[in-house]
Amino acid sequence: MTTLTAVSVDRNGVFLFNGREPIEDIPENQTEIGNRLRRAGSGFPPPAEFRALRRRGTISDGILHAHAGNEASAGGTSGGAQAGRGSPAEKLCLRFDALASHDITFVGIIQTAKESGLKAFPVPYILTNCHNSLCAVGGTINEDDHVFGLSAAKKYGGVYVPPHLAVIHSYMREAWAGCGKMILGSDSHTRYGALGTLAVGEGGGELVKQLLCQGYDMDYPRVIAVYLEETPRPGVGPQDVALALAGSVFKDGFAKNAVLEFTGPGVAGLSADFRCGIDVMTTETACWSSVWETDAVIRDWLALHGRAEDYRELRPAAAAYYDGLVKINLGKITPMIAMPFHPSNVYELDDVIRNPGDVFAQVERDAEGNFGMKLGLPEKIGKDGEVRVDQGIIAGCAGGTFSNITAASRILGAGASFGHGAAPGEPGAFSLSVYPGSQSVFLELVRNGAVPELIAAGAVVKTAFCGPCFGAGDVPSNKALSIRHTTRNFPNREGSRPAQGQSASVALMDARSIAATAKNGGVLTSALGMDEGPELPYHFDNAPYRARVYNGIGRPGKGELVYGPNIADWPPMEALGKHLLLKIVSFITDPVTTTDELIPSGETSSYRSNPLALAEFTLSRKDPAYVGRAKAVRDAAAPPPDSAPSRTAAPPQAARLPQAASLPELAEVLDKIKASCPAGPFDGIQLASAIFAVKPGDGSAREQAASCQRVLGGCANFANEYATKRYRSNLINWGLIPFIIDGAPPFRNGDYVFIPRVREFISGEKAFAGAVVIRKEALPAAGWTAAPFDLAAPELDPRERELLLAGSLINFNRNMAAQMIAPLNPC
């Protein structure tokens, strides 16, 4: 990975004056900081008091508190009496202005909310169809889900955007984002900060809470300033800046669960599209959200889209405090490339072009060591040292903007041509696909001539679809090298399936350098210094939306939900038992485990509306034996045929375990528990499965990474840490306990972990759980052994404890309804 001289990171607190003068909060700067605060005005306290409040004066602070309720739904206050506004101890309970989902997630969300008593959408809820629109697997099931979405918009009063019309984030930018708003989406790249919106990507459970008028509870996030200076050079695009940012802060977790707030003199020189292109990629830093200062550029962009009333100027106060600062000199950024298998695996493109051998060798070593596969990258180096690329993609919320595609068209130039049927890796084999982010963008590209130029050169221009980003469109061939202006290049995502001997190398680049590579016949080429010409004017025409989008906001009650054969209800889920016996059925030691490895994307997502069918793919590309192991535990824990699992908060009352044929060792395990735990007897032992991963949950917000484990009988994850807040929230919403293990776990795959009095532990009555590992030793004479260990309590707030005790968000809301308790924070 390249050391990026254009980016510097200050991990100390930082005072920012007038939005343009950052001063690090270190002892030697305290006199100057005090003087600056006094000059800033009488309303600013001395440095020590200002520091104690933290984040005061930031754009984020104002937006967060405008959307926070008086009390957190978990029972704590949202500041004020308990802690100073913006202080680290503050709890927030947020209500969002709008919600957004695409067709991998909205069926499950609506089904969950319906099970919990949904009557009407209380806020605008936008349902788009941009993920499986071109990924038909299993007959009619994809279009059946689209019909379901339209029927839900009519029944509950929402917005329905038909397939091919717009990718979710392009539509939300064009039609909904605005200054000072907050939007919650069930997609990890829900980022509209460049338009002044704090937007958050979460699992479906958090959207369900909003639909039921329950709050979004969280600790006050850290706020980190991203300070931009200078202007980008010709040939440098937003993806280059975004990759440089991710490469600088992801690996050490500096931005994890924080808000990135963009400010500085460099902002003014960027178009709205350029800002949005950086902003959408902030997800790859692991931050929680992002927001930018706004100016006339954003005012004019919103006015162009018929929403002038959604503009207001957002800037930091005369004095603002941040938890850290990332300074980016835009004038020093060069074209970048993120090599497999993460957007943070960043190199300067020229370094790879000059010395591909060393870089490719390192990537091959990483792929072999982490995933057991060979990519064949050295074979892409020609006899003259040039790198031969097989495929280029410009697509989606990151690449498919008007300015990216027009820049690519102008760099490629009239008369250029490529792709002549050569074999992969040979000269002339390159192919290019371009997906505008919306039909409105597509319409303007047709009118200004960009589309005819691209088509004449050999590019294939397609409709709005997110497929190339998650592995459902333009999947490269085995051992191919694909360069993409999309959001991600994770393993097991765009073509690589190590368990099946398939591998492909996906590298992220900006549209400009992808076009330069196409112009050079598929030889990897930097666009640095290439003339894009002046920024072309954009004329927004919403005719495609007027013709096709259904807007039922404020008009619920029009018909009933329309179900296809593949749309199924959630199966019953038990409440948490008095005692918990977990069998470890997957043990993952990779440094990071993505949600795409937990539940693969691509064609498997076609079964998203059938929980049992989708669960069959859980961990299928990472640990193919997982499903069978988990089912054996689930079958052993199944109730007798004449009974049904409890959906109430009452725990199971009797152990049924010795009768289970699917786990013949259970009788011995229970005998070992009785012998090693004299504090028994243990009635009401609940049997479930669990997985261990070092750091699970990076990437997508899809809740199926958790819900599929639950459907298969899972009840817990063990981890050293969780990669994102959203994955941890997904676990809790589906009744999976997010245990934390400090260091190497005391168990291995196939072992049992017994947690006595787990309900007391989760309810907060016990500070830690005295757990026991029960293991079948290799030597037959040793038999089963038991070893105690302390399991530290995860950081759970009262609402999270209630969800885990109930066994899921669905159970929790059913219990509330059964007790005739009104929802917390009613609308």
N, C-alpha and C positions, 0 to 999 in steps of 0.2 A: 504494500500500500504506500502511496506517495505521501510524503510530508508536505502539507499544503501551506505554503508561505502566505497565501492570500487570506488565510483565516487564522485568527488568534482567539483564544478562549480564556476569559478571566473567571475563575471559579469562586472568587470572593464576592461579597456584596458590592454593589456599585450604586453610587448616586448619579443621577442624570439631571443636568440643569438645562432648562430651555429646550429639551429634546435633542441637544447638540453637543453637550459637554459632559462626557462621562468621567467620573473620578472614582477610582477604586477605594473601597471602604477599608483602608488599612491605617494603622496608628499614625504613620508619618503624614497622612493627608487630613487628619482631623481638624487642624486649625483652618486649612483652606475650605474644608467642607462646611464648618461652622460659619465662616465669613460668607460663603455663597448662600447658605440658608437664610442668613440675616438679610442679605441683599435681595433674596427672592421674595420677601414680604413678611409682614408681621404674623401671618397665619401659619408659618412654618416653625416647628419646635426645634430645639437644639439637636445635634446629631444623635445622641444616645436615645432620646425619646422617639425621634423619627425612625431610627433603626429598630426599636422595639415594636413599632406599629407594622413595619415592613410593607412592601408593595404599595405603600400609599403614593398616590399621584400617578399610578400607572393607568393606561387605558383599560387594562384587564380588570382592575379593581372596580372601576365605575360600572362596567358591564355586569360583572358578577353580582354586585350588590343591588343592581336594578332588577335582577332576576332571582334574588334570594328571598325566601319566605322569612317570617319572623322567628320560626322555630324549625330546626331540622326534624325531619319526620322520625328520626331515631330517638328523639326525646331531648336532644341537646339544643343549646341556643346557637344562633348563627352569628355569634359575635356579641358586640354591645356589652352586656352585663358580664359575660364570661371572659372575654378577651378583646383587645383593641381591634378595630376594623383592619382586616388584612393581616392580622397576627398569625404566627404559625399554629396557634392552638384553636383557631376559629373553625367552626363547622358551618358548612353551607348546605342549604336545601334549595335546589334550583328548579325553576319551572321554565320550560323552553317556549319560544315563540312558534316553532314549527317542527315537524318531524318528517323524516324521509327514509324510505326503504326501497330496495330493488327486489327483483323477482327470485332471488335466492332466499330472502328473509321474510317478506311480508306475509306469506301464508301462515308460517309458524307464529309470527307475532299476533296476527289477528285471531288465530285459533286460540292462542294462550289468553288473550284479552277477553275473547268471547266466553271461554271457560270460567273466567274470573268476574263475569257480570257486565261486560261492556255494553252500553246502550247507544252511544254516539261518540264520534271523535270530538274531544273537547278543544283541540287546537288543530290547525291545518295539518293534515297528514298526506304526504305526497307519495304515491306509489308509482315507481318507474319500472320499466321492463327492458333492462339493458344487459343482463347477465346471461340468461339462458335463451335469449331470443333466437339464436342461431345454433342451439345446442340440443336438438331434439333427440332424446334417447327414450325409447319405450313408448312409441306411438304418440298418443295425443297429450301426454302428461304436461308438457311445457305450455301448450296453448290453453289447456284446462286451468292451469294456474293463473294465466293472464285473465281468463274469463272470471275466475274467482276474485281477482284483484279489482276488476271493474265492478263486480257485484258488491264488493265490500265498500268501495267508494260511494256507491249509490245508497247502500243500506245505512252506513255510518256517517256519511257526509264528508268525503275526502276528494282528493285529486288523483286522477288516473292518467298516466302518460303511456300510450301504447308502445309496443315493440318497435325498434329501429328509429324512434323519433328523437331520442336524446339519451345520453348516458346520465346517470343520476346527478353527478356533481355539476355537469354543464347546465342541466336544466335548473338546478337549485341556484346556481349563480345568476342565470339569466332571469329567473322568475321570482326568487324568494329572498336571497341574501340581501342584507342592508346594514347600514351603520348602526351599531349598538345592539343588534339582535343576537339571540342565541338560538342555534338550530341543533337538534340531536338526530343523528342518522345511524342506521344499522349497517354501516359500512365504515371501515377504519379510515378511509380517506375523506371523511366528511370534514372538509376544511374550506372555509370561505373567509378566512381572516383578511385577505387582501381587500375585501369589500366591507371591512369593518365588523364582521360577524364572528363571534366566538362560536365555532362549530365543533361538535364532538362526535366521534364515532364510537359506538358502544354495541354490545350484544342486544338481542331483541328484548330481553327482560327489562332493560332500562326504559325502552320505548313503551313496553306494556305498562310500567308504572306511571308514565306520563299520561297514557290513554285512560288510566284509572284515577287520574288526579292525585297521584302520590308523588312525592318529591324525589329528586335526584340528590342523594346525600353524598357528601364528600368533604374531606379536609380541604382547607384553603390551599390551593396549589402554589408551588413556587412559580415565580414569574422571572423569566430570563430575557434580557434585552438582546435583540439581534440588530446590531448597529451597522448600517450599510454606508459605504463611502464610495466616491468616484462613480464611473459609469462603465458598463461592459464594453469590451472591444468587439469589432465586427466579427461575426461568426460564433460568438459566445451566446448561448441561450439560457433560458431559465433552468433547464435540467442540469446544466453545468454548475450553476450556483447551488442548486439544491443538493446535488451529489457531493459537492465540496463541504456543505454544511453537515450532511449526514455522516460523511467520512471523518469529520472532526469531533463529533459529540456522541455518536451512538455507542461505540464500544465500551466507554467507561460509564455509561448511563447518566451522563451529566444532564441531559434534557428529559429523562424519564419522568413521565406524568406531570411535567411542567407546562406552563403556557409560554410559548415563544412570542415575544412582542417586537415587531419589526419597526425600526425607527432610524433616524439618521439622514444626512443630506443625500445619500444615494438613492433613497426611495423615489424622490421627485423625478429622476431621469428614467424611470421604468414605466412602461405601458401597463395598463390593467391586466392584459393577458400575461405579460411577463411576470408580474407580481403573483397572479394566480398560479402560474406554472411552478414557481418556487414554493408557494404556500401549500399546495396540495401534497407536496413531497415531504412536508414537515412530519408527517406520520412516520416516516422512516427514521426519524431521530428518536422515536418512542415518546414524544411529547404528548400531552393530553389535548392541547388545543393551540391555536395561534391567532394573532390579530395584528393588524398593521395600522400605522397612522394613515389618515385619509386626507385627500387634497382634491384639487380641481380635476385631476385625472379620473378619480373615482366618481366625483360629482357628474362629470360629463358622461362617463360610462353608464351610470345608473339612469341618467336622463335619456340616453340613447335607447335604453331598454324600457322606456316608458315608466320609470319609477323614480322620478326626481325627488319625490317626497321621502324616499328611503335614505337620502344622503344627509349626513351631518359631519362636521369636521371632528375627527378624533385625534388628539395629540396628548402626549404625557403632560402633566402639570409642569409649572415652572421648576419644581423640584420633585423628583420621583426616585423611589428606591427599588432596586432590582436585586434578585438573589444571585445574579451572575450576568455576564455579558459575553456575547460572541461578536467579534468585529470582523466584517468581511469587506475587503477591498475589492470591489467589483472590477476595477481596472486591471487587477492582477490575476483574475480568474481566467484560466485557459479551458478549452474543451476537455471534458472529463469522461471517464468510462468506469462503470461499476462492474467488475468482473463477478462471475458466479462465486458465492450464492447469496449475496446480500447487497442492497443498495449502498451500504457503507463500505464495501470492499473496493475502495476508490483509488484510481490511478489517474494521473494526467495522461490524456490520450497520446500526446507526443512521446511520452516515455514508453508506452506500449508499442507504438509504431517503430521507434528507434531500437527497442530491445525486447521484442516479443518473447524470445526464448526463455529468459529468466522469469518473466511474469507468468507465462503459460505453465512453466514447470512448477512454480509455486502453487498455482491454482490446481494443477493436476495432483500435487501432493495433498492439498487440502481435501480435494474430492475423494481421493483414495482413502485418506485417513478418517474422514468424517462420515462418508457415505458408501465406501467400498465400491466406487465406480471409477472408470476411466472415461474421460471426456474426449480424448483424441485431439486436444487443442494444438499440440506441436505439429500435427499433420496439416494445420491451416497455414503454416509458414511456407511460402514459396521459395524457389531456388534463389531468388534475389533478396530474400529476407522480408518480402511484403506479406501482410496478413490477408488471406482470402476469406471474405465473409459470404455466407450463404443467403442470408435473409435480413431485411430491414422492415421494421414496423413503426409507424407513427400513429398513435391511437389513444383514445380514452380521455379521461379528465385531465391527464398531464400533457399528452402529446397532441390531442386532437383540437387544439384551439386555432382560431383564425390566424393569428400571427405566426404560430409555429408552422402551419401548413403553407402559408404564403411565403414565408422565408425559405422553406424547403424547395418550393416550386421555383423560386427565383435563383437559388443557388444551383439547383439542377440545370436550369436553363432550357430554353427552347432548342429542340433538335437533339438533345441527349437521348440515348437509348441504352438499355441494358437488359440482360436476361435472354439468352439465346438457346436455351435448352441444353446447356452443357451439364455434365455430371457435377454433383456437389463437390465444391472445392476447386473446380477447374475455372479458368477465366470465362466470364460470361454467364456464370451460374446464378448470379445475384438476383433476388426478387424483392420487390418493395410493395407493401400494402399500406394504405392510408385510410384511417377511419376518422372523419370529422366528428367532433363531440356532440353535435346536434344537427338536425335538419336545417335549422336557421343558419348555422355556420356553413353547412354544405351549400345551401342556396346562394349565399354570398360568394363562396369560392367558385361556383359555376359562373356567376355573373361577372366576376373580375378576371376570369380566364385561368385561374390556377388549376382547376380540375382538368380542363382540356390539355394543358401542358403536361400535367402529371400522367394522364392516361396515354398521351402520345409518346411519352418517354418509356412507357412500359409498366408504370405503377398501376396497381389495381385499387381503385377508390371504392370504399364500401360504406355501408350505413353505420349509424351510431351503435356501437357494441363494445362491451368491456372484455370480450372473449380473449384477446391476446394477452390481457393482463393476468387472467387467472387460469389459463390453460384450456380454453374451450374454442379457440379460433386461431388459425395460422400457427398451429403447433409445428415446430421445426422437425426435420427428419433426424433419425438417429445419428449422433456424432456431428450434427450441424452446429454452426456458430451463427447466432441471431443477435442483431443489435437493435435495441428497441427504445423508443421514447414512450415508455409506459411506466408504471409505478414500481414494479417489483420484478425480481429475478430469483426467487426462492427455489431451493431444491424441491423436487416432487411437484412442481407447479406447471411450468411451461414445457412439458415433454419428458423430463427425466423421471424414470421409474427404475431405480436400481434393482429392486427385487425381480424385475422382469427383463433385466439386461438392457434397458433403454436409457440413453443419456443424451442430453443436448446442452449446449452452453448458451445461456442467455445473458447478454451484457447490456447494461443501460447506457444510453447516450442521448444527446440532444438531437432534435430533428434536423438541425443545421448540419451537423457532422454526419448524420445518416444520409442526408442528401448529397453531401460531398463524396461519401463513399460510393453511393449509387452512380454519381457522375464519373467516378473513377473505375467503373466496371466491377464494383464489389471489392476493390482493394481498400482496406481500412485507411481512412483519410480524415484529417482534421479540417474543420471549416474555419479555423482561426485566420482572420484577415480577409476572408471572402466577402465580397460586397453583396449585402442583402437588398441594397437600395433603401430608399426612404420607407418609413412605415406606411403601409397602404391604409386608406380609410375603410372603416367597417360600417356598413349600414345594416342594422338589425331589422329583420322582417319576421314578425311572429305569425305569419300566415300559416305555417305548418302546425303551430299550436292551436290557433283558432279553429282550424279544420278538424283536429283530431283529439285534443285533450278534453277529458271530462272533468269539469269543476263542480263538485257538489258541496262545497263548503257552506255550512249553515243550512243545508237542505237534506238531512238524513231521512231515513224511512222509505226510500224508494226501492221496494222489492226485498228479496231475501238473498242470502249467500248461495252461490251456484257451485256445487261440488263436482269435481271430476272423480273417476274411480280411484285415482292414486292419492287423493287428499284424505288424510286420516287424522283422527283425534289423537291426542297424547295418551299413552297408556297410563294406568294408575301408578302412583309412586308412593311408597310408604313414608310415613313420618320417621324421624330418627329414633332408633331404639334406645332402650335404657343402657345397654352395653353394645359395643360394636366389635365384630370380628371381621377383619379385612384380609382378603387374599391379594397379594401383589401379583398382578397379571401382566404387567409390562414394566420394564426397567430400562430407562433411556438415559444414557450418559453423555449425549452430545452437549456441547456448551449451551446451545439454545435449541429449543424445539418450537417450530412454527405451528400455527393453527392449520396450515396446509398439510402438515405431517400428521396432526391429530385427526383431522377429517379432510381428506383430499378434495381439492376444488376440481373444476373441469366437469367432465360428463357425469361424475358421481352426484354433482349438485342437482341434477335433474330430478333426483328422488327426494328433494328437500322438503316436500310437503307430506311425505310418508315417513314418520319417525322410525318405524321398525325397518323399513327398506333402506333408508339412509344409514342407519346404524351399522349395517353390514359392511360398510366401507371404512369404519373407524380404524385408524392407524394401519390401514391396509398396505400402504406403501412404505411404512416405517417398521411395523411389527406385524406381519401378516397373521401370526398365530394369536394375536390379542383377542379377536372376536370370539374364537372358539373357547379360549380360557375364560373370558368374561361370561359367556353364556353358561358354561359349566357351573360357575358360581351363582349366576342368576337362577338357574334351574334348581340348584340345591336349596336356594332360599325361597323358592316359590311356595305359596300357601297351598294347603290341600285343595282339591277340586271344589269342595263345597263351601269354600270361603273366598274372600277377596281381600287384597291389601287395603290397609287403612289409609284414607286420605285426610285424616284429621291429625291434630297435633299429638294425639295419644300414641305412645310408642307401642310396638308389638309386645304382647304380653307373654308369649311362650316360645321357647326355642323349638324349632321343628327340624333342627339340623341333622340328627343322627339318621333320619329316614331318607336322606338324600343319596340317590345312587350315582349322581354325576360327580360327586367328590367322595370317593370311598374312604379317604383318609380322615374325614371329619370326626368320626368317633374317637380316633386317637388324638386328634387336635383338642377336642373338648376334654378328654381325660387329662391331657397335659395342662390345660387351663385350670381344671379343678385342683390338680396336684400342686401347681405353682402359684396359685392365687388363693391363699387361705381366707381372704376376706369375703369369699362367696357365701351362700350359693348365688349363682348368676342365672336368674330367670330373665326371659325376654332378651336373649342374645340375638342381635340382628346381624345377619351374614351379608356381606357385600364385597365388591371388588374395588381395587384402587390401583393407580399407576404411580410410578416415580419418574420424574424428569428433573434435570438440574435447573433449567430455567424455561418452563413452558409458556406458550401464549404469545410469542412475537407474531406480528402480522395482522391478519384479518380480524374483524370484529365479529365474525360469524359465531353465533352462540352454539351452533351445532357441534363445535369442538368440545363443548361441555355436555350439551343435551344428549348427544349420542352415547357418551359414556354412561349417563344416567339411565337411558333406555336399556342399556345392556347390563344394568344392575350395579353400576358404580356408585360409590358414596363418598369418595375422597380422592384428592391428589396430594402427593407428597412432593415437595420441591425445596431447593435451596433458596430460590426466590421466584417470583412470578414476573414475566417479562413486561406485562402491561396491567394497568388497572382494569381494563375492559375484560381481560380473560379471567382475572380473579373474580370480578363481578358476575361474569357468566357462570362460573362454578357455583357461587353462592345462590344465584337465582334458580339454579337447577338442583340445589340440595347437596352439592358436593363440597365437602369440608376442605378448605385450602390450607392444609398443614404445612408448616415450615420445618425443615430439618437443617440443623447447623452442621455443615461439613458432610462427610460421607455417611450415608444412612446405615443403620445397624442391621438392615435386612437386605435380601436379594430377591430376584424374581422367583416366584413360587412360594415364598415364605408367607406366614400369616402374622398379622399384627392385631393383638387383642387390646382394646381400650375399654376398661371397665368404667362404668358410670360416666359414659361419654356425654349423656344429656346434662349432667351436672357441670361437666367441663365446658360444653358449648353455651350453656345458660349463664356462665360466669360465676357459678358457685365455687369452682375450683380454679386456681391460678394456672395449674399445669396438669397434664394427664400422665399418670403412671402407666405406661404401655408395656406390653410384653411381646417380644418377637418369638414366634414358635416355628421351629425349623426342623426339617427332616435331614439329618446328617448323612454324609456320604457313606460312612461305615455302618453297615447294618446293625452292628452291636450297639451303636450309640443311640439308635432310634430317634425319637423326637426330643429336642432340647428347648428350653425356654430361657430367655434372657431379658431382664427388665431394662427399660430405658425411659427417660423423661421426654415427653412430647410437649414442647412449649406451646402455649396458647397463641393462635394467630391473632392479629390485631383486628378484632371484630367489634363493630358498633352494635348497639342494641337491636336495630332493625335487622342487621345481618344475622345475628343470633336467632332471632325469631324465624327467619326464613329457613335456616338450617334445621332448627327444631321441627318445623312443619314439614320439611322434606322437599319443598320447592316453593317458588312464588305462586304457582297455581294452587297448591294446598293452602298456603297462607291466606290467600284471598278467599278461598272457599270457607276457611274457618271464620274469617271476618264476617262473611255473608251469613253463615249459619248462626253466628252469635248476634246478628243484626247490628254489627258495629259499622258505623259510617267510615268510609275511607279517610285516611289522614290527609290533611291539606286539601279539602274538597275544593273543586274549581268554583 
